[in-house]
Amino acid sequence: MGSNVPIAAICGFFSWIAFAQTGPSQNILEHFVAKPSARVTWSGEMAKIDTEQAHAVITALVVEDATQEPAKIRGVKIDLTGAAGKDQVYSSEDGLGQMAAALDEITSWAPRVLTKPGARNARCFGSKTWPQSEHMFSASQCIFPDWSGLVVSTGTQFRFAGIDASQFRPGVIRARFELRGR
């Protein structure tokens, strides 16, 4: 019975990925922000995640544009920098709860799956993917022979050595809280 639990968790990941690709419009914020008539009416830094190899800043923001419908969208922008380059990923407010739950799931299950006897030397667990316009945002907890940590990918890979997915969660939760009622 214990060996079926990781399989169920992995199946849940694939179900979540399918939902993310067909579910609420999480990528609208990036398109909205790019319009010349759009302006950020409120923003606040929710979290910074710094390692030697990569850095992330999670910023909650409210963007308004009277020429669009809806005229206001709330969400987060995640700025990523690392040896491979720089990138920005946006997620509308409606996807933040799912993102937090996915990060929780990776944090909870990765230690059990990655330390399982007989596992290969290099392995990852997670790969939650959130479609973000032209970007995809995925997070995986990884163990390699020379390092371990969180890998965040947007098409560019950012390695956060020595940390797990739980480091991103407080910024996402804080953003959800701060955006309510704005």
Solvent accessible surface area in square Angstrom, and as a share of the most:
residue,aa,sasa,rsa
1,M,196,0.88
2,G,57,0.54
3,S,69,0.45
4,N,91,0.47
5,V,62,0.36
6,P,19,0.12
7,I,105,0.53
8,A,64,0.50
9,A,9,0.07
10,I,65,0.33
11,C,72,0.43
12,G,30,0.29
13,F,7,0.03
14,F,130,0.54
15,S,75,0.48
16,W,37,0.13
17,I,33,0.17
18,A,57,0.44
19,F,86,0.36
20,A,3,0.03
21,Q,106,0.47
22,T,118,0.68
23,G,26,0.25
24,P,52,0.33
25,S,60,0.39
26,Q,4,0.02
27,N,52,0.27
28,I,63,0.32
29,L,0,0.00
30,E,29,0.13
31,H,88,0.39
32,F,5,0.02
33,V,42,0.24
34,A,80,0.62
35,K,95,0.40
36,P,138,0.87
37,S,58,0.38
38,A,19,0.15
39,R,154,0.56
40,V,77,0.44
41,T,52,0.30
42,W,61,0.21
43,S,61,0.40
44,G,18,0.17
45,E,90,0.40
46,M,14,0.06
47,A,21,0.16
48,K,124,0.53
49,I,12,0.06
50,D,90,0.47
51,T,21,0.12
52,E,175,0.78
53,Q,78,0.35
54,A,0,0.00
55,H,75,0.34
56,A,0,0.00
57,V,39,0.22
58,I,0,0.00
59,T,20,0.12
60,A,0,0.00
61,L,7,0.03
62,V,4,0.02
63,V,1,0.00
64,E,60,0.27
65,D,4,0.02
66,A,103,0.80
67,T,109,0.63
68,Q,40,0.18
69,E,161,0.72
70,P,60,0.38
71,A,47,0.36
72,K,82,0.35
73,I,14,0.07
74,R,70,0.25
75,G,0,0.00
76,V,0,0.00
77,K,43,0.18
78,I,2,0.01
79,D,38,0.20
80,L,2,0.01
81,T,43,0.25
82,G,24,0.23
83,A,111,0.86
84,A,69,0.54
85,G,29,0.28
86,K,162,0.69
87,D,29,0.15
88,Q,75,0.33
89,V,1,0.01
90,Y,22,0.08
91,S,1,0.01
92,S,6,0.04
93,E,43,0.19
94,D,74,0.38
95,G,0,0.00
96,L,0,0.00
97,G,24,0.23
98,Q,40,0.18
99,M,2,0.01
100,A,4,0.03
101,A,57,0.44
102,A,1,0.01
103,L,3,0.02
104,D,55,0.29
105,E,50,0.22
106,I,0,0.00
107,T,40,0.23
108,S,48,0.31
109,W,43,0.15
110,A,1,0.01
111,P,76,0.48
112,R,135,0.49
113,V,29,0.17
114,L,6,0.03
115,T,94,0.54
116,K,94,0.40
117,P,127,0.80
118,G,84,0.81
119,A,41,0.32
120,R,184,0.67
121,N,120,0.61
122,A,42,0.33
123,R,48,0.17
124,C,65,0.39
125,F,9,0.04
126,G,11,0.11
127,S,58,0.38
128,K,0,0.00
129,T,22,0.13
130,W,0,0.00
131,P,26,0.17
132,Q,0,0.00
133,S,23,0.15
134,E,139,0.62
135,H,36,0.16
136,M,76,0.34
137,F,4,0.02
138,S,22,0.14
139,A,1,0.01
140,S,12,0.07
141,Q,22,0.10
142,C,2,0.01
143,I,50,0.25
144,F,52,0.22
145,P,110,0.69
146,D,120,0.62
147,W,31,0.11
148,S,53,0.34
149,G,2,0.02
150,L,0,0.00
151,V,12,0.07
152,V,1,0.00
153,S,32,0.20
154,T,9,0.05
155,G,79,0.76
156,T,38,0.22
157,Q,93,0.41
158,F,2,0.01
159,R,85,0.31
160,F,0,0.00
161,A,35,0.27
162,G,68,0.65
163,I,32,0.16
164,D,48,0.25
165,A,0,0.00
166,S,39,0.25
167,Q,85,0.38
168,F,4,0.02
169,R,80,0.29
170,P,81,0.51
171,G,0,0.00
172,V,1,0.00
173,I,56,0.28
174,R,115,0.42
175,A,0,0.00
176,R,79,0.29
177,F,139,0.58
178,E,46,0.20
179,L,0,0.00
180,R,152,0.55
181,G,85,0.81
182,R,99,0.36
